[in-house]
Amino acid sequence: MHMTVEQIADEALALPSEARALLADRLVESLDPAEDGYIRQLWMREARRRIDEVRSGNVKTIPADEAFAQARQAIAR
């Protein structure tokens, strides 16, 4: 019997968090290395863009504890 991607995802999401993390690692490791390089380039471009925004003053940074508090509030909703 073949499972659909949705069925596999449902089964995976039912796993304990540690097992999901291990599964996620295995899936990421299985990706095409050429894609990995491309994705890495995209993240580097994004990181540079964000650094430029901060340095130019277009974006204001906030302390990490405040950022984590905001993230916790967003997740709790």
MDTraj code that builds the backbone (N, CA, C; nanometers):
import mdtraj as md
import numpy as np

residues = "MET HIS MET THR VAL GLU GLN ILE ALA ASP GLU ALA LEU ALA LEU PRO SER GLU ALA ARG ALA LEU LEU ALA ASP ARG LEU VAL GLU SER LEU ASP PRO ALA GLU ASP GLY TYR ILE ARG GLN LEU TRP MET ARG GLU ALA ARG ARG ARG ILE ASP GLU VAL ARG SER GLY ASN VAL LYS THR ILE PRO ALA ASP GLU ALA PHE ALA GLN ALA ARG GLN ALA ILE ALA ARG".split()
xyz = np.array([
    [0.0840, -0.1183, 0.0000],
    [0.0000, 0.0000, 0.0000],
    [0.0881, 0.1240, 0.0000],
    [0.0605, 0.2159, -0.0900],
    [0.1352, 0.3409, -0.0967],
    [0.0587, 0.4487, -0.0228],
    [0.1323, 0.5247, 0.0572],
    [0.0718, 0.6340, 0.1323],
    [0.0927, 0.7639, 0.0551],
    [-0.0028, 0.8561, 0.0690],
    [0.0133, 0.9874, 0.0081],
    [0.1054, 1.0708, 0.0963],
    [0.1551, 1.1776, 0.0410],
    [0.2406, 1.2687, 0.1181],
    [0.1637, 1.3203, 0.2393],
    [0.0364, 1.3503, 0.2200],
    [-0.0460, 1.4007, 0.3310],
    [-0.0577, 1.2967, 0.4422],
    [-0.0751, 1.1700, 0.4051],
    [-0.0834, 1.0633, 0.5043],
    [0.0494, 1.0474, 0.5788],
    [0.1581, 1.0550, 0.5055],
    [0.2905, 1.0448, 0.5678],
    [0.3110, 1.1611, 0.6642],
    [0.2732, 1.2810, 0.6219],
    [0.2872, 1.3984, 0.7081],
    [0.2032, 1.3824, 0.8344],
    [0.0815, 1.3351, 0.8211],
    [-0.0044, 1.3140, 0.9388],
    [0.0589, 1.2152, 1.0358],
    [0.1127, 1.1063, 0.9815],
    [0.1792, 1.0062, 1.0655],
    [0.3023, 1.0663, 1.1336],
    [0.3805, 1.1421, 1.0574],
    [0.5023, 1.2019, 1.1126],
    [0.4687, 1.3012, 1.2221],
    [0.3642, 1.3799, 1.2025],
    [0.3262, 1.4799, 1.3028],
    [0.2733, 1.4164, 1.4316],
    [0.2340, 1.2909, 1.4245],
    [0.1870, 1.2197, 1.5434],
    [0.3030, 1.1666, 1.6276],
    [0.4245, 1.1705, 1.5743],
    [0.5417, 1.1223, 1.6472],
    [0.5790, 1.2183, 1.7589],
    [0.6499, 1.1685, 1.8604],
    [0.7027, 1.2584, 1.9646],
    [0.8004, 1.3581, 1.9013],
    [0.8194, 1.4719, 1.9657],
    [0.9003, 1.5788, 1.9067],
    [1.0427, 1.5343, 1.8746],
    [1.1038, 1.4536, 1.9582],
    [1.2410, 1.4089, 1.9306],
    [1.2461, 1.3248, 1.8032],
    [1.1482, 1.2379, 1.7848],
    [1.1431, 1.1554, 1.6643],
    [1.1177, 1.2421, 1.5413],
    [1.0323, 1.3443, 1.5540],
    [1.0079, 1.4354, 1.4413],
    [1.1351, 1.5092, 1.4035],
    [1.2126, 1.5509, 1.5040],
    [1.3380, 1.6212, 1.4763],
    [1.4356, 1.5301, 1.4023],
    [1.4461, 1.4054, 1.4453],
    [1.5342, 1.3102, 1.3770],
    [1.4880, 1.2861, 1.2338],
    [1.3578, 1.2732, 1.2150],
    [1.3034, 1.2537, 1.0814],
    [1.3316, 1.3753, 0.9933],
    [1.3136, 1.4933, 1.0484],
    [1.3405, 1.6157, 0.9726],
    [1.4870, 1.6213, 0.9300],
    [1.5766, 1.5870, 1.0205],
    [1.7193, 1.5849, 0.9866],
    [1.7468, 1.4876, 0.8719],
    [1.6883, 1.3689, 0.8793],
    [1.7109, 1.2693, 0.7739],
    [1.6561, 1.3173, 0.6407],
    [1.5413, 1.3822, 0.6430],
    [1.4833, 1.4324, 0.5186],
    [1.5686, 1.5431, 0.4587],
    [1.6157, 1.6347, 0.5421],
    [1.7014, 1.7436, 0.4929],
    [1.8297, 1.6868, 0.4348],
    [1.8881, 1.5887, 0.5029],
    [2.0115, 1.5277, 0.4535],
    [1.9911, 1.4582, 0.3189],
    [1.8698, 1.4164, 0.2905],
    [1.8434, 1.3437, 0.1658],
    [1.8251, 1.4364, 0.0457],
    [1.8199, 1.5667, 0.0682],
    [1.7988, 1.6609, -0.0411],
    [1.9198, 1.6662, -0.1326],
    [1.8956, 1.7028, -0.2548],
    [1.9991, 1.7148, -0.3568],
    [2.1021, 1.8197, -0.3142],
    [2.2311, 1.7829, -0.3092],
    [2.3345, 1.8793, -0.2703],
    [2.3372, 2.0037, -0.3585],
    [2.3025, 1.9901, -0.4856],
    [2.2993, 2.1076, -0.5738],
    [2.1925, 2.2051, -0.5274],
    [2.0782, 2.1517, -0.4839],
    [1.9730, 2.2370, -0.4302],
    [2.0199, 2.3035, -0.3016],
    [2.0950, 2.2299, -0.2214],
    [2.1452, 2.2836, -0.0957],
    [2.2313, 2.4075, -0.1204],
    [2.3162, 2.4006, -0.2217],
    [2.3998, 2.5155, -0.2553],
    [2.3164, 2.6341, -0.2998],
    [2.2145, 2.6074, -0.3779],
    [2.1255, 2.7134, -0.4239],
    [2.0512, 2.7752, -0.3059],
    [2.0007, 2.6916, -0.2176],
    [1.9286, 2.7403, -0.0994],
    [2.0228, 2.8206, -0.0112],
    [2.1451, 2.7733, 0.0044],
    [2.2443, 2.8466, 0.0842],
    [2.2684, 2.9851, 0.0239],
    [2.2778, 2.9929, -0.1091],
    [2.2958, 3.1232, -0.1753],
    [2.1781, 3.2157, -0.1471],
    [2.0572, 3.1610, -0.1529],
    [1.9390, 3.2426, -0.1243],
    [1.9407, 3.2952, 0.0187],
    [1.9811, 3.2106, 0.1145],
    [1.9874, 3.2546, 0.2544],
    [2.0962, 3.3593, 0.2741],
    [2.2090, 3.3448, 0.2052],
    [2.3154, 3.4448, 0.2159],
    [2.2674, 3.5794, 0.1619],
    [2.1968, 3.5760, 0.0502],
    [2.1414, 3.6989, -0.0065],
    [2.0431, 3.7634, 0.0916],
    [1.9587, 3.6803, 0.1538],
    [1.8619, 3.7308, 0.2514],
    [1.9331, 3.7890, 0.3739],
    [2.0371, 3.7209, 0.4208],
    [2.1126, 3.7705, 0.5368],
    [2.1767, 3.9058, 0.5057],
    [2.2342, 3.9171, 0.3876],
    [2.2956, 4.0458, 0.3485],
    [2.1912, 4.1565, 0.3406],
    [2.0747, 4.1234, 0.2855],
    [1.9673, 4.2217, 0.2749],
    [1.9248, 4.2699, 0.4139],
    [1.9124, 4.1755, 0.5073],
    [1.8711, 4.2119, 0.6430],
    [1.9781, 4.2959, 0.7131],
    [2.1043, 4.2603, 0.6948],
    [2.2137, 4.3392, 0.7534],
    [2.2108, 4.4807, 0.6985],
    [2.1926, 4.4928, 0.5683],
    [2.1857, 4.6255, 0.5059],
    [2.0697, 4.7070, 0.5609],
    [1.9559, 4.6437, 0.5827],
    [1.8400, 4.7145, 0.6376],
    [1.8686, 4.7674, 0.7778],
    [1.9359, 4.6869, 0.8594],
    [1.9691, 4.7298, 0.9959],
    [2.0709, 4.8434, 0.9910],
    [2.1751, 4.8258, 0.9122],
    [2.2803, 4.9278, 0.9042],
    [2.2293, 5.0605, 0.8487],
    [2.1332, 5.0550, 0.7574],
    [2.0797, 5.1782, 0.6989],
    [1.9785, 5.2462, 0.7902],
    [1.9359, 5.1763, 0.8947],
    [1.8375, 5.2326, 0.9859],
    [1.6935, 5.2084, 0.9432],
    [1.6730, 5.1354, 0.8344],
    [1.5373, 5.1058, 0.7890],
    [1.4657, 5.0070, 0.8804],
    [1.5433, 4.9281, 0.9542],
    [1.4881, 4.8293, 1.0462],
    [1.5498, 4.8521, 1.1829],
    [1.4646, 4.8519, 1.2855],
    [1.5113, 4.8698, 1.4224],
    [1.5204, 4.7321, 1.4882],
    [1.6323, 4.7034, 1.5509],
    [1.6480, 4.5756, 1.6203],
    [1.5840, 4.5841, 1.7583],
    [1.5541, 4.4673, 1.8139],
    [1.5022, 4.4602, 1.9503],
    [1.5836, 4.3562, 2.0261],
    [1.5882, 4.3681, 2.1593],
    [1.6628, 4.2692, 2.2382],
    [1.6047, 4.1288, 2.2203],
    [1.6900, 4.0285, 2.2308],
    [1.6487, 3.8899, 2.2104],
    [1.5368, 3.8489, 2.3047],
    [1.5439, 3.8891, 2.4325],
    [1.4390, 3.8476, 2.5261],
    [1.3034, 3.9030, 2.4845],
    [1.3007, 4.0224, 2.4275],
    [1.1758, 4.0799, 2.3782],
    [1.1264, 4.0034, 2.2544],
    [1.2179, 3.9687, 2.1655],
    [1.1812, 3.8927, 2.0458],
    [1.1248, 3.7566, 2.0839],
    [1.1891, 3.6885, 2.1792],
    [1.1399, 3.5580, 2.2232],
    [1.0040, 3.5700, 2.2903],
    [0.9837, 3.6757, 2.3682],
    [0.8545, 3.6973, 2.4331],
    [0.7455, 3.7164, 2.3276],
    [0.7758, 3.7933, 2.2241],
    [0.6789, 3.8148, 2.1158],
    [0.6481, 3.6824, 2.0439],
    [0.7512, 3.6022, 2.0216],
    [0.7316, 3.4721, 1.9545],
    [0.6455, 3.3816, 2.0401],
    [0.6718, 3.3781, 2.1708],
    [0.5919, 3.2945, 2.2609],
    [0.4459, 3.3379, 2.2597],
    [0.4219, 3.4701, 2.2592],
    [0.2837, 3.5208, 2.2552],
    [0.2165, 3.4819, 2.1246],
    [0.2881, 3.4907, 2.0148],
    [0.2285, 3.4559, 1.8852],
    [0.1936, 3.3078, 1.8795],
    [0.2775, 3.2243, 1.9361],
    [0.2532, 3.0794, 1.9352],
    [0.1353, 3.0442, 2.0255],
    [0.1208, 3.1156, 2.1362],
    [0.0150, 3.0856, 2.2330],
    [-0.1234, 3.1204, 2.1805],
    [-0.1333, 3.2026, 2.0787],
    [-0.2658, 3.2441, 2.0270],
    [-0.3407, 3.1338, 1.9636],
])
top = md.Topology()
chain = top.add_chain()
for i, resn in enumerate(residues, 1):
    res = top.add_residue(resn, chain, resSeq=i)
    for name in ("N", "CA", "C"):
        top.add_atom(name, md.element.get_by_symbol(name[0]), res)
traj = md.Trajectory(xyz[None], top)
